[in-house]
Amino acid sequence: RSGADGYFRIDDLDRQATVDLSVSRSGYAATTVRGIEVARGEPLEVTLEPSSTLEGRVVGTDGEGIAGAEVELTRTVTMRMGGNAMMMKSVINATGDADGRFVFEELEPGKVSLAAWAPGYEKSSLNDIEVPRGEDVRGIEIPIEEGAVITGRVLLADSRPAIGARVRPVSETPDMAPVGGARSDGDGRYLLDGLGPGVVGIEARLDDGARTVREVEVRRGINQVDLHFSGGVNVQGRVVDEADAPLAGAWVQLAPAAHPWGGPERVTREDGSFDFEGVATGTYRVRASREGYASAAQAPTIEVGAEGASGVEVVLRRGGVIEGQVEGIADSRYPEVHVRAFIDAGEGSASAGLDHEGRFRLVDLAGGGWTVVARLDAEGRRTTARAQVDPAGPPAQVLMEFGQGLTLEGVVRIAGKPLADAIVNLQGRDVAAMGWSRTDSAGRFRVADLDPGHYDLEVRDWSTGLTHLEVVEVLADRDMEIEIPSVSVTGRIVDAQDREPLAGVRVTLVPAGTNDAETLSLGAYAATTDLDGRFRISHVTDGSWLLRTQRKGYAATSELVTIQGGRDPDPRELAIEATEGVVLDLVLPSGVYPESARVAVLDAAGNSVLAGAYPTSEKGRLRLGGVPAGQWLILVATPATGIAQVQVAAPGPPLAVRLPEATSLEINVPELAGESTLATLTIRDGSGRPFRTLGWLGDPVASWRVASGRARLDSLPPGPWTVQVRTADGRQWSATAVTR
């Protein structure tokens, strides 16, 4: 702890080390100073800024305070790194006083969301509230209307109470990280408050992934809804080797296809058999592994119907080995290096650390081509190598060398001041390379070991949600300055009929000409309208942007905004129309109803109007309330099916959609093997239409990167295809194929 004069001293540190220092004190925002050299000599000075307080009031439609209202503050931290999107949510709660007033103290700067409710009132939210650094936020009002309460019991198939089931309303908007809801008690009873009237799906989910859902008409006041789990069915199968010999002691997991994690686990018997009891109908991936064998590159997918599933067979093949040596860094840094390998086609991966000589060994690998990546995470450095694994042959040998590539360094400033502790991420546009760094207290960053090429550069401040995007060219070692502008896009949104301001409208900016659902859903440039319908989106760069709006019960809209010369554009006033949207009734190829689906709604030009991953209600019903009136092409799929393309008219009756089987297509361009150059893959169906898959967040994807000459598509419906691969230097290859 620091003394009365603010001084502190930390002893017994390695003089050759570089350390990070975290400092916190009540009433001040915590800060971290990174990259401190212990041998620096002079004392370190750390400046703390005051933390913030947020105060407000929950009121009814008459403007009077609602006593004892519950208020929930949510902070969402998101970023993209290496092509992956990440989201974390933290939630804190407060209770209003007799006049509905609430307060949150000790807040860090950044965007937060507020939700308020009270017994008998509908839950209301205000999103994207900016908490300025070192400033308080006061005078917020959250209006809530009289609403509905749903109560009831959750019961198992034998009528015993389902204890601890998570009960929540089915969202009509994409929700990648759901929070809230209620847990059933020891008698299976639950209570959901803060709901509005109308048709709503209510789901209950057990910890093992089993789900049940009912769609009900909710009226103001108290509603009684009981939820019943089905008895479940049996899934039986066996794990064998490539000679059809049973494998005892293999680990098997039955994972719901809608979730990339979790699911019950078993160990196979002496005859290689396994069984799961009480399994809910649905789509599952069967994962299996055993020491000495490679995990299946593509986990088998099964449909579990009313009769269960039997005869499931998982084949494991003997695994191969990759051995390697890492060079180009000091021996003392070997513990910081992480090595990971990825198979060219499928889901296979493996990881290892380094020994004291800088060597590593990756075991139980499937035969075929692998990309090996060694990462020095503390500096965002990485080096890659290729390996060909032959399980019947000797270990594949690779040499990984740091320090062989180019270096991009520079400084990041915002409004002329250094931006400290921000992530600078680089993703190759025409090369299969990436890297990242964190800015120090002076705003400086350094990314090493880059291949020559063009990169998407993203600056992300985790604490505030600030994002800056640009394209950079790295053809030699380079030092650059990144000046994040202070341009703001402002406006007001009203109802198209009565011209009254609309609160709670989600407003996002995405680069024009892109279907960037990650930006749309993760909120890189986003705001929510206040009680006067006004919004502000800050730190926007020059360029052409699409301003998008989304609110339940209203048609999603899109408008072009152009920013030039670092000047704020004129405020916008947008009038949005109420809409009934579109309803889809989804069913899997097996006749089972899916739990969720990824969806994109496209206009005639192929631009995405709505995109996301949506949960379904009873009998696979999916409500897309933001689809405007008109004709639309909808892409829809689940993790285990092919893409369905359907034309719909909004408004209109519910449309039944039977999702197709999924087929796979592996692409191999031998001429690109071992090259760092990225190629682009496009594909057309038998009628010549461009084919699109759906990304993690439902964004339509019409082209794919081909690294080292190989790629794989796993969500094609059966049929004929024309494939084309092109590189930035003008080379191209084409072929035809039929998938079944």
C-alpha positions in Angstrom: 0.0 0.0 0.0 1.1 3.6 -0.6 2.0 5.8 2.3 0.5 9.1 3.3 2.7 10.8 0.8 1.6 8.5 -2.0 4.9 6.6 -2.2 5.2 2.8 -2.4 8.0 0.3 -2.7 8.0 -3.3 -4.0 11.1 -5.4 -3.2 12.6 -8.7 -4.4 11.9 -8.2 -8.1 14.2 -9.5 -10.9 16.1 -6.5 -12.1 16.1 -7.9 -15.7 12.3 -8.3 -15.7 9.5 -6.2 -17.3 6.4 -6.1 -15.2 2.8 -4.7 -15.2 1.6 -2.8 -12.2 -2.1 -2.5 -11.1 -3.1 0.3 -8.8 -6.6 0.8 -7.2 -8.1 2.9 -4.4 -11.6 3.5 -3.2 -13.1 6.5 -5.0 -10.7 6.2 -8.0 -10.7 4.3 -11.2 -8.3 1.3 -11.2 -5.4 1.6 -13.6 -2.7 -0.7 -14.9 0.7 0.5 -16.0 2.3 -2.0 -18.4 5.8 -2.8 -19.6 7.7 -1.3 -16.6 11.4 -2.2 -16.7 12.4 -3.0 -13.1 15.9 -1.6 -13.7 14.5 1.8 -14.8 16.1 3.6 -11.8 13.9 6.6 -11.3 10.6 6.4 -9.3 7.4 5.6 -11.2 4.6 8.1 -11.0 1.1 6.7 -11.4 -1.9 9.1 -11.8 -5.3 7.9 -10.6 -8.5 9.5 -11.9 -11.7 9.7 -9.8 -14.2 7.0 -10.4 -17.7 7.9 -11.4 -21.2 7.8 -9.8 -24.4 7.2 -11.8 -27.6 8.4 -10.3 -31.2 8.2 -11.6 -34.8 7.5 -10.9 -37.4 4.9 -11.9 -40.7 6.5 -12.7 -44.2 5.3 -13.8 -46.0 6.7 -16.8 -47.4 9.5 -14.6 -43.9 10.6 -13.7 -44.1 9.5 -10.1 -41.2 7.5 -8.6 -41.7 3.7 -8.2 -40.7 2.7 -4.7 -38.4 -0.3 -4.4 -37.7 -0.7 -8.1 -34.9 -3.0 -9.0 -32.2 -1.6 -11.3 -29.6 -3.6 -13.1 -26.4 -2.1 -14.6 -24.7 -4.2 -17.2 -21.2 -3.5 -18.7 -20.4 -5.4 -21.9 -16.8 -5.8 -22.9 -16.2 -6.9 -26.5 -13.5 -7.1 -29.0 -12.3 -9.1 -32.0 -8.9 -10.6 -32.2 -7.4 -13.0 -34.8 -10.8 -13.4 -36.5 -12.6 -14.3 -33.3 -15.3 -12.3 -31.5 -15.4 -12.2 -27.7 -18.0 -10.9 -25.4 -18.0 -10.6 -21.6 -20.8 -9.2 -19.4 -20.7 -8.0 -15.8 -23.8 -7.1 -13.9 -24.4 -5.2 -10.7 -27.7 -4.4 -9.0 -29.3 -1.6 -7.0 -32.7 -1.0 -5.3 -34.5 2.3 -5.6 -35.7 4.2 -2.5 -39.2 5.2 -1.7 -39.1 7.8 -4.5 -37.5 5.4 -7.0 -34.0 6.9 -6.8 -31.0 4.7 -7.3 -27.3 5.1 -7.3 -24.2 3.2 -8.6 -20.8 4.2 -7.3 -17.2 3.4 -8.0 -17.8 3.0 -11.8 -15.1 2.7 -14.4 -15.4 4.8 -17.6 -17.2 3.3 -20.6 -20.6 2.4 -21.8 -23.2 0.7 -19.6 -26.8 -0.4 -19.9 -29.5 0.0 -17.3 -32.7 -2.1 -16.9 -35.4 -1.4 -14.3 -38.5 -3.2 -13.2 -40.8 -3.6 -10.2 -43.5 -6.1 -9.2 -46.3 -5.7 -11.6 -44.3 -3.5 -14.0 -42.8 -4.2 -17.4 -39.0 -4.2 -17.6 -37.6 -1.2 -19.4 -34.0 -0.7 -20.6 -31.7 2.2 -21.5 -28.6 1.0 -23.3 -25.2 2.5 -24.3 -25.1 5.2 -21.6 -21.7 6.8 -21.7 -19.9 7.2 -18.3 -17.1 9.8 -19.0 -13.7 9.3 -17.5 -13.7 11.0 -14.0 -17.2 12.4 -14.4 -20.5 11.6 -12.7 -23.7 10.9 -14.6 -26.9 12.2 -13.0 -30.5 12.9 -13.8 -31.3 9.6 -15.7 -35.0 8.6 -15.7 -36.1 5.1 -16.6 -39.9 5.0 -17.2 -41.7 1.7 -16.7 -45.3 0.7 -17.5 -47.6 -1.7 -15.8 -46.8 -5.1 -17.0 -47.2 -8.8 -16.5 -46.0 -11.5 -14.0 -45.6 -15.1 -15.0 -45.4 -17.7 -12.3 -45.7 -21.5 -12.3 -43.8 -24.7 -11.8 -41.1 -26.6 -13.8 -41.7 -30.3 -13.7 -39.7 -33.3 -14.9 -41.3 -36.1 -16.9 -42.3 -38.1 -13.7 -43.9 -34.9 -12.2 -41.1 -34.3 -9.8 -40.0 -30.7 -9.4 -37.2 -29.6 -11.7 -35.0 -27.9 -9.1 -32.6 -25.1 -10.3 -33.9 -24.9 -13.9 -33.1 -21.6 -15.6 -36.4 -20.0 -16.7 -36.4 -17.0 -19.0 -38.5 -15.4 -21.8 -37.3 -16.3 -25.3 -35.7 -13.2 -26.8 -36.9 -11.8 -30.2 -33.5 -10.2 -30.7 -30.1 -11.8 -31.0 -28.7 -12.5 -27.6 -25.2 -14.2 -27.6 -24.7 -13.8 -23.9 -28.0 -14.1 -22.2 -28.3 -13.0 -18.5 -31.2 -12.7 -16.2 -34.2 -14.9 -15.8 -35.1 -17.0 -12.7 -34.2 -20.3 -11.1 -36.8 -22.7 -10.0 -36.8 -23.4 -6.3 -37.0 -26.7 -4.4 -40.6 -27.2 -5.4 -39.9 -26.3 -9.0 -41.6 -22.9 -8.6 -40.4 -19.8 -10.5 -41.5 -16.2 -11.0 -40.7 -13.9 -14.0 -41.5 -10.3 -13.5 -41.1 -7.2 -15.7 -42.8 -8.6 -18.8 -45.0 -6.8 -21.3 -48.3 -8.2 -22.6 -48.4 -10.2 -25.8 -47.3 -13.5 -27.2 -44.1 -14.7 -25.6 -42.1 -17.9 -25.4 -41.1 -19.1 -22.0 -38.2 -21.6 -21.8 -36.7 -23.7 -19.0 -33.3 -25.2 -19.3 -31.5 -27.7 -17.0 -27.8 -27.7 -16.3 -27.3 -30.7 -18.6 -28.7 -28.7 -21.6 -32.2 -30.2 -21.7 -34.7 -27.5 -22.8 -38.5 -27.1 -22.8 -40.4 -24.2 -24.1 -44.0 -22.9 -24.3 -45.5 -20.1 -26.3 -48.3 -18.3 -24.4 -50.4 -15.2 -24.6 -49.4 -13.0 -21.6 -51.9 -10.5 -20.2 -51.2 -7.7 -17.7 -51.3 -9.0 -14.1 -50.4 -12.5 -13.0 -50.2 -15.3 -15.5 -49.9 -19.0 -14.6 -47.6 -21.1 -16.8 -46.3 -24.6 -16.0 -43.4 -26.0 -17.9 -42.9 -29.8 -18.4 -39.8 -31.6 -19.5 -40.3 -34.7 -21.6 -39.1 -38.1 -20.4 -36.2 -38.1 -22.7 -34.9 -40.9 -24.8 -31.8 -43.1 -25.0 -28.8 -42.6 -27.3 -26.6 -45.7 -27.7 -23.5 -46.3 -29.7 -19.9 -47.4 -29.7 -16.4 -46.2 -30.3 -14.1 -48.2 -32.6 -10.8 -48.0 -34.3 -10.2 -47.9 -38.0 -10.1 -51.8 -38.0 -13.6 -51.8 -36.4 -12.1 -53.1 -33.1 -13.9 -51.7 -30.0 -12.1 -49.1 -27.9 -12.6 -49.3 -24.2 -12.0 -46.3 -21.9 -12.7 -43.7 -24.5 -14.2 -40.4 -23.5 -17.5 -39.5 -25.2 -19.5 -36.3 -24.9 -23.0 -35.7 -26.2 -23.0 -31.9 -26.9 -26.1 -30.0 -28.0 -25.3 -28.6 -31.5 -26.7 -25.2 -30.6 -23.9 -24.8 -28.0 -20.2 -25.1 -28.6 -19.6 -26.4 -25.1 -21.1 -28.6 -22.4 -23.1 -31.8 -22.5 -23.2 -35.1 -20.6 -20.1 -37.3 -20.7 -19.5 -41.1 -20.6 -16.5 -43.5 -20.7 -16.9 -46.5 -23.0 -17.2 -50.0 -21.7 -14.9 -53.0 -22.6 -16.9 -53.6 -25.8 -16.5 -49.9 -26.8 -20.2 -49.2 -26.1 -21.8 -46.1 -24.5 -25.3 -44.9 -23.7 -27.0 -41.7 -22.6 -30.4 -41.8 -20.9 -33.0 -39.1 -20.7 -31.8 -37.2 -23.7 -34.1 -34.5 -25.0 -34.9 -34.6 -28.7 -32.7 -32.3 -30.8 -29.4 -32.2 -32.7 -26.2 -33.2 -31.0 -22.5 -33.6 -31.8 -20.8 -36.8 -30.5 -17.3 -36.0 -29.5 -14.8 -38.8 -28.5 -11.2 -39.1 -27.7 -8.7 -41.6 -26.3 -5.0 -41.5 -25.6 -3.0 -42.6 -28.6 -5.8 -41.8 -31.0 -6.7 -38.7 -32.9 -10.0 -37.0 -32.1 -12.3 -37.1 -35.0 -11.6 -34.0 -37.2 -15.3 -33.5 -37.6 -17.5 -34.7 -34.7 -20.4 -36.7 -36.0 -23.8 -35.0 -35.8 -26.9 -36.9 -35.0 -30.6 -36.1 -34.8 -32.3 -37.5 -31.7 -36.0 -37.9 -32.3 -38.9 -39.4 -30.3 -37.5 -42.9 -30.7 -34.0 -41.9 -29.5 -30.9 -42.9 -31.5 -29.0 -46.2 -31.6 -26.2 -47.6 -33.7 -24.2 -44.4 -33.4 -20.6 -45.2 -34.3 -17.5 -43.0 -33.8 -14.3 -44.1 -35.5 -11.0 -43.0 -33.9 -7.8 -43.5 -35.9 -4.2 -43.7 -34.6 -2.7 -40.3 -34.1 0.5 -38.9 -35.4 3.0 -36.5 -33.8 4.5 -33.1 -34.6 7.8 -32.2 -32.9 9.4 -28.8 -33.1 12.0 -26.3 -32.0 11.3 -22.6 -31.2 14.2 -20.1 -31.9 14.7 -16.4 -31.9 13.9 -15.6 -28.3 15.8 -15.8 -25.0 15.7 -19.1 -23.1 14.1 -17.2 -20.1 11.0 -16.5 -22.3 10.3 -20.2 -23.2 7.5 -20.5 -20.5 5.7 -17.6 -22.1 5.3 -19.3 -25.5 2.2 -21.3 -26.4 2.1 -23.6 -29.4 -1.1 -24.6 -31.1 -1.7 -26.6 -34.2 -4.8 -26.6 -36.5 -5.8 -29.2 -39.0 -6.4 -27.9 -42.5 -9.9 -29.5 -42.8 -12.1 -30.1 -39.8 -12.2 -29.2 -36.1 -8.9 -30.8 -35.0 -6.5 -28.8 -32.8 -3.8 -29.5 -30.3 -1.6 -27.4 -27.9 1.6 -27.6 -26.0 4.2 -25.6 -24.1 8.0 -25.5 -24.5 10.5 -27.4 -22.5 13.8 -25.9 -21.1 15.4 -26.3 -24.5 12.6 -24.6 -26.5 11.2 -27.9 -27.9 7.6 -29.0 -28.0 5.6 -32.2 -28.9 2.1 -32.3 -30.2 0.5 -35.8 -30.0 -2.7 -37.7 -31.1 -3.0 -35.8 -34.3 -5.1 -36.8 -37.3 -3.3 -37.5 -40.5 -3.1 -34.6 -43.0 -1.9 -31.0 -43.3 -1.5 -28.9 -40.1 -0.7 -25.3 -39.4 1.5 -24.8 -36.3 1.4 -21.4 -34.5 3.8 -20.4 -31.8 2.6 -17.3 -29.8 4.4 -15.0 -27.4 1.2 -13.5 -26.0 2.9 -10.9 -23.8 4.0 -9.1 -27.0 1.4 -10.3 -29.5 4.1 -12.0 -31.5 3.6 -15.2 -33.5 5.4 -17.4 -36.0 3.8 -20.2 -38.1 5.0 -23.3 -39.8 3.4 -26.1 -41.9 3.5 -29.8 -41.1 2.3 -33.0 -42.8 1.3 -35.6 -40.3 1.5 -39.3 -41.2 0.3 -41.5 -38.2 2.1 -44.5 -39.6 5.4 -42.6 -40.1 7.9 -40.8 -37.9 7.0 -37.5 -36.2 6.8 -34.5 -38.4 9.6 -31.9 -37.6 9.1 -28.1 -37.7 11.3 -25.2 -36.9 9.6 -22.0 -35.5 11.6 -18.8 -35.7 10.7 -15.5 -34.1 12.1 -12.3 -35.4 12.0 -13.2 -39.1 9.2 -10.8 -40.1 8.5 -7.1 -40.3 7.6 -4.8 -37.4 4.8 -2.2 -37.2 5.1 0.2 -34.3 3.6 3.5 -33.4 1.6 5.6 -31.1 -2.2 5.9 -30.6 -3.7 9.2 -29.6 -7.2 10.4 -29.0 -8.0 14.1 -29.0 -4.2 14.6 -29.0 -3.6 12.6 -25.8 -2.0 9.1 -25.7 -4.4 6.2 -25.4 -3.0 3.8 -22.8 -3.8 0.1 -22.2 -5.7 -0.3 -25.5 -5.4 -3.4 -27.8 -4.0 -2.9 -31.3 -5.0 -5.9 -33.4 -3.8 -6.7 -37.0 -5.5 -9.2 -39.3 -4.0 -9.9 -42.7 -6.2 -9.0 -45.7 -4.0 -10.6 -48.4 -1.6 -12.6 -46.2 -2.3 -15.4 -43.6 -0.7 -13.4 -40.8 -1.9 -11.5 -37.7 -0.6 -10.0 -34.5 -1.5 -7.7 -31.7 0.0 -5.4 -29.0 -1.1 -3.4 -26.1 -0.4 0.3 -25.8 1.8 1.5 -23.0 1.3 4.6 -20.8 2.6 6.8 -23.7 0.2 5.2 -26.2 3.0 3.3 -28.0 2.6 -0.2 -29.4 4.8 -2.7 -31.3 3.7 -5.7 -33.4 6.5 -7.9 -34.7 6.9 -10.9 -37.0 4.5 -9.7 -39.7 4.5 -10.9 -43.3 4.5 -8.2 -46.0 1.0 -7.2 -47.0 -2.1 -5.3 -46.1 -3.8 -5.5 -42.7 -7.1 -4.6 -41.0 -6.0 -2.6 -38.0 -8.3 -2.3 -35.0 -7.8 -0.3 -31.9 -10.0 -1.3 -29.0 -10.1 0.2 -25.6 -11.6 -2.5 -23.3 -12.6 -0.1 -20.6 -14.6 2.3 -22.7 -15.6 0.2 -25.7 -14.0 2.6 -28.1 -13.1 1.1 -31.4 -11.0 2.5 -34.3 -10.7 0.7 -37.7 -8.4 1.3 -40.6 -6.4 -0.5 -43.3 -2.6 -0.3 -43.2 0.1 -1.4 -45.6 3.2 -3.1 -44.1 5.8 -3.7 -46.8 8.8 -2.8 -44.6 9.4 -2.0 -40.9 7.2 1.0 -40.2 6.5 3.6 -37.5 3.0 5.2 -37.6 0.8 7.6 -35.8 -2.9 6.7 -35.2 -5.0 9.8 -34.4 -8.5 8.7 -33.3 -10.9 11.5 -34.3 -13.5 13.0 -32.1 -16.2 13.2 -34.8 -19.7 12.4 -33.5 -22.8 11.3 -35.3 -26.0 12.6 -33.6 -29.7 12.5 -34.3 -33.2 11.9 -33.2 -35.6 9.0 -33.9 -39.4 9.4 -33.9 -42.4 7.3 -34.7 -43.4 7.7 -38.3 -47.1 8.0 -37.5 -47.4 10.4 -34.6 -43.9 11.9 -34.7 -43.4 11.2 -31.0 -39.8 10.5 -29.9 -38.8 6.9 -29.5 -36.6 5.8 -26.6 -34.7 2.6 -26.5 -33.9 2.4 -30.3 -30.6 0.7 -30.9 -28.5 2.7 -33.4 -25.3 1.3 -35.0 -22.8 2.4 -37.5 -21.2 -0.1 -39.9 -18.9 0.5 -42.8 -20.9 0.9 -46.0 -20.7 -2.1 -48.3 -20.2 -4.6 -45.5 -22.5 -7.1 -43.7 -20.6 -6.8 -40.5 -22.9 -8.5 -38.0 -20.1 -8.5 -35.4 -20.0 -4.7 -35.4 -23.8 -4.7 -35.3 -24.2 -7.1 -32.4 -21.1 -6.4 -30.4 -21.6 -2.7 -30.6 -18.3 -1.2 -31.8 -20.1 1.9 -32.9 -23.5 2.0 -31.2 -25.8 4.0 -29.1 -29.4 3.9 -27.8 -31.9 6.7 -27.9 -32.8 8.5 -24.7 -36.3 9.6 -23.6 -36.2 12.4 -26.2 -35.3 10.0 -28.9 -31.8 11.4 -29.2 -28.5 9.5 -29.7 -24.8 10.2 -30.1 -22.0 7.9 -31.5 -18.5 9.3 -30.9 -15.0 8.8 -32.3 -16.1 8.0 -35.8 -13.6 8.1 -38.6 -13.9 9.6 -42.1 -15.7 7.4 -44.6 -19.1 6.1 -45.7 -21.2 4.5 -43.0 -24.6 2.8 -42.8 -26.6 4.2 -39.9 -28.9 1.3 -38.8 -31.8 1.3 -36.3 -33.5 -1.5 -34.5 -36.3 -1.6 -31.9 -38.8 -4.3 -31.1 -42.1 -3.7 -33.0 -40.5 -1.3 -35.5 -39.0 -1.9 -38.9 -35.2 -2.0 -39.1 -33.9 0.9 -41.2 -30.6 1.8 -42.8 -29.3 5.3 -44.0 -26.0 6.3 -45.6 -23.8 8.8 -43.5 -20.7 10.3 -45.0 -18.0 11.9 -42.9 -15.3 14.0 -44.4 -12.5 16.2 -43.1 -13.0 15.2 -39.5 -16.2 17.3 -39.2 -19.4 16.3 -37.4 -22.2 15.6 -40.0 -25.5 17.3 -39.6 -27.8 15.8 -37.0 -30.2 13.2 -38.5 -33.9 12.9 -37.8 -35.3 9.4 -38.6 -38.9 8.4 -38.6 -39.4 4.6 -38.3 -42.5 2.5 -39.0 -44.2 0.0 -36.8 -44.1 -3.5 -38.3 -45.5 -6.9 -37.7 -42.4 -8.6 -38.9 -42.0 -12.2 -40.1 -42.7 -15.5 -38.4 -40.9 -18.7 -39.4 -41.8 -22.2 -38.3 -38.5 -24.2 -38.4 -38.1 -28.0 -38.5 -34.9 -30.0 -38.8 -34.5 -32.7 -41.5 -35.3 -35.3 -38.9 -38.6 -33.6 -38.0 -37.3 -32.3 -34.7 -37.7 -28.6 -33.8 -34.5 -26.7 -33.4 -33.7 -24.7 -30.2 -32.1 -21.8 -32.1 -31.1 -20.6 -35.6 -28.8 -18.2 -37.3 -30.7 -15.8 -39.6 -29.9 -13.1 -42.1 -32.6 -11.0 -43.8 -31.3 -9.6 -47.2 -32.6 -6.9 -49.5 -32.6 -7.1 -53.3 -28.9 -5.9 -53.3 -27.8 -8.6 -50.9 -27.4 -6.3 -48.0 -28.2 -7.5 -44.5 -31.2 -5.8 -42.9 -31.3 -8.1 -39.8 -28.8 -10.7 -38.8 -28.1 -12.7 -35.7 -28.5 -15.9 -33.7 -32.0 -16.2 -32.4 -33.6 -18.7 -29.9 -36.8 -20.4 -31.1 -40.0 -20.7 -29.3 -42.5 -23.6 -29.1 -42.4 -26.0 -32.1 -39.5 -24.2 -33.7 -41.3 -20.8 -34.1 -38.9 -17.9 -34.8 -40.2 -14.4 -34.6 -38.3 -11.7 -36.5 -40.2 -8.5 -35.4 -37.9 -6.0 -37.1 -38.4 -7.1 -40.7 -39.9 -4.1 -42.7 -42.8 -4.5 -45.0 -41.8 -5.8 -48.4 -40.2 -8.8 -50.1 -37.0 -10.3 -48.6 -34.6 -13.2 -49.0 -34.0 -15.0 -45.7 -31.0 -17.2 -45.0 -31.5 -19.6 -42.1 -29.6 -22.5 -40.6 -28.7 -24.3 -37.4 -25.2 -25.5 -36.5 -26.0 -28.9 -37.8 -28.0 -28.1 -41.0 -27.4 -26.7 -44.4 -28.4 -23.1 -45.3 -32.0 -22.7 -46.4 -32.9 -19.7 -48.6 -36.5 -18.6 -48.6 -38.4 -15.7 -50.1 -40.9 -14.0 -47.7 -43.3 -11.2 -47.8 -43.8 -9.0 -44.7 -46.3 -8.9 -43.2 -47.6 -12.3 -43.9 -48.7 -15.6 -42.3 -46.1 -17.9 -40.6 -43.9 -19.6 -43.1 -42.9 -23.3 -42.7 -39.3 -23.9 -43.4 -37.8 -27.4 -43.4 -34.0 -27.0 -43.1 -31.8 -29.1 -45.5 -29.2 -31.7 -44.6 -25.7 -30.3 -44.3 -23.0 -31.5 -46.7 -19.3 -30.7 -46.7 -16.9 -29.6 -49.5 -13.1 -29.6 -49.1 -11.1 -27.4 -51.4 -7.4 -28.0 -52.1 -5.2 -25.9 -54.4 -1.8 -27.6 -54.4 -0.1 -24.6 -56.1 -0.8 -22.5 -52.9 0.5 -25.1 -50.4 3.0 -23.5 -48.1 2.4 -20.0 -49.4 1.6 -17.2 -46.9 -0.5 -15.5 -49.6 -4.2 -15.5 -48.9 -6.7 -16.5 -51.6 -10.4 -15.9 -51.8 -13.0 -18.6 -52.3 -16.4 -18.1 -53.8 -19.0 -20.7 -54.8 -22.2 -20.8 -56.9 -25.1 -23.3 -56.8 -26.5 -25.2 -59.8 -28.6 -22.2 -60.9 -25.6 -19.9 -60.8 -26.6 -18.0 -57.7 -23.8 -16.9 -55.3 -23.9 -19.1 -52.2 -23.7 -17.5 -48.7 -23.1 -19.1 -45.4 -23.9 -17.6 -42.0 -21.2 -16.5 -39.6 -21.1 -16.8 -35.9 -23.4 -13.9 -35.4 -25.6 -14.7 -38.4 -23.8 -12.3 -40.7 -24.0 -13.5 -44.4 -20.6 -14.6 -45.7 -20.2 -14.8 -49.5 -16.4 -15.4 -49.7 -13.9 -17.3 -47.6 -10.2 -17.1 -47.0 -8.0 -19.9 -48.3 -4.8 -20.4 -46.3 -2.0 -22.6 -47.6 -4.3 -23.7 -50.4 -6.9 -25.4 -48.3 -10.4 -24.6 -47.1 -13.6 -26.5 -46.0 -17.3 -25.5 -46.1 -19.6 -27.5 -43.9 -23.1 -26.0 -44.3 -23.9 -26.6 -47.9 -27.2 -28.1 -48.8 -26.9 -31.1 -51.2 -26.4 -30.2 -54.8 -24.0 -29.2 -57.6 -21.5 -26.4 -57.1 -19.1 -24.3 -59.0 -16.0 -23.2 -57.0 -13.6 -20.4 -57.8 -10.4 -19.5 -55.9 -8.5 -16.2 -56.7 -5.4 -14.6 -55.3 -4.7 -10.9 -55.1 -1.9 -11.3 -57.7 -4.4 -12.4 -60.3 -4.1 -16.2 -60.2 -7.3 -18.2 -60.2 -8.6 -21.8 -60.2 -12.1 -23.2 -60.7 -13.8 -26.6 -60.4 -17.2 -28.2 -60.1 -18.4 -30.6 -57.5 -21.6 -32.3 -56.2 -22.2 -32.8 -52.5 -24.6 -35.4 -51.1 
